Amino acid sequence: MGNGGFDVQRAKLLIDEISRNLEVLPAQSAKYAELRAEVDALKALLEQPDAHPAHVEDRMKSVHGLFDRAAAELGADGIRAGMFLKEIGHMLGLN
């Protein structure tokens, strides 16, 4: 995303959608709380009439990084759950 072509309006729409999706997730995880806080901060920045595209872009990169880390964590959790399920299946003779 280059500063000259950064679309603040499109960023607002995306962050609104992300915010709505995060509202339905359980708030148990510190990662989700951190992600929600970052999205809320970005949303507040986007609501400012003089929001500088470079600052918005930096915050979007931060949100992107948090999503990447959360996705990696969820993927690892899924792999662990799959391994446990496979082992339980072996114990029950389901394989």
C-alpha positions in Angstrom: 0.0 0.0 0.0 1.7 3.1 -1.1 0.8 6.4 0.6 -0.4 8.0 -2.6 -2.9 5.2 -3.4 -4.2 4.5 0.1 -8.0 4.6 0.3 -9.1 5.7 3.7 -12.8 5.2 2.9 -12.1 1.6 2.0 -10.1 1.2 5.2 -13.1 2.5 7.2 -15.4 -0.1 5.6 -13.0 -2.9 6.2 -12.4 -2.0 9.8 -16.1 -1.6 10.5 -16.6 -5.2 9.1 -13.7 -6.5 11.1 -15.0 -4.8 14.2 -18.5 -6.4 13.7 -16.9 -9.8 13.3 -14.8 -9.5 16.4 -17.8 -8.6 18.5 -19.2 -12.1 18.1 -16.0 -13.8 19.2 -15.5 -14.9 22.9 -13.4 -12.4 24.8 -11.5 -15.1 26.7 -8.2 -14.8 25.0 -5.7 -12.0 25.6 -4.9 -12.2 21.9 -8.5 -11.3 21.0 -8.5 -8.5 23.5 -5.3 -7.1 22.0 -6.7 -7.4 18.5 -10.0 -5.8 19.5 -8.1 -2.9 21.2 -6.0 -2.4 18.1 -9.0 -2.5 15.8 -10.8 0.0 18.1 -7.8 2.3 18.0 -7.7 2.2 14.3 -11.4 2.8 14.0 -11.0 5.9 16.2 -8.2 7.1 14.1 -10.3 6.6 10.9 -13.1 8.7 12.4 -10.8 11.7 12.8 -11.4 14.1 9.9 -7.7 14.8 9.5 -6.6 11.1 9.7 -3.2 11.0 7.9 -3.1 8.0 5.5 0.5 7.1 6.6 -0.7 6.7 10.2 -3.7 4.7 9.1 -1.5 2.5 7.0 0.8 1.9 10.0 -2.1 0.9 12.2 -3.5 -1.4 9.5 -0.1 -3.1 9.3 -0.3 -3.6 13.1 -3.8 -5.1 12.8 -2.6 -7.3 10.0 0.3 -8.6 12.2 -2.0 -9.3 15.1 -4.3 -11.3 12.7 -1.4 -13.2 11.4 -0.2 -14.2 14.9 -3.8 -15.1 16.0 -4.2 -17.2 12.8 -1.0 -19.0 13.5 -2.0 -19.7 17.1 -5.4 -21.0 16.0 -3.7 -23.2 13.4 -1.4 -24.6 16.0 -4.3 -25.2 18.3 -6.2 -27.0 15.5 -3.2 -29.2 14.8 -2.9 -30.1 18.5 -6.7 -30.8 18.7 -6.4 -33.0 15.6 -3.6 -35.0 17.1 -5.6 -35.5 20.3 -8.7 -36.6 18.4 -6.6 -39.0 16.4 -5.1 -40.5 19.5 -8.6 -40.8 21.1 -9.8 -42.5 17.9 -6.9 -45.0 18.2 -7.8 -45.7 21.9 -11.4 -46.3 20.9 -10.5 -48.5 18.0 -12.1 -46.1 15.5 -9.2 -46.2 13.0 
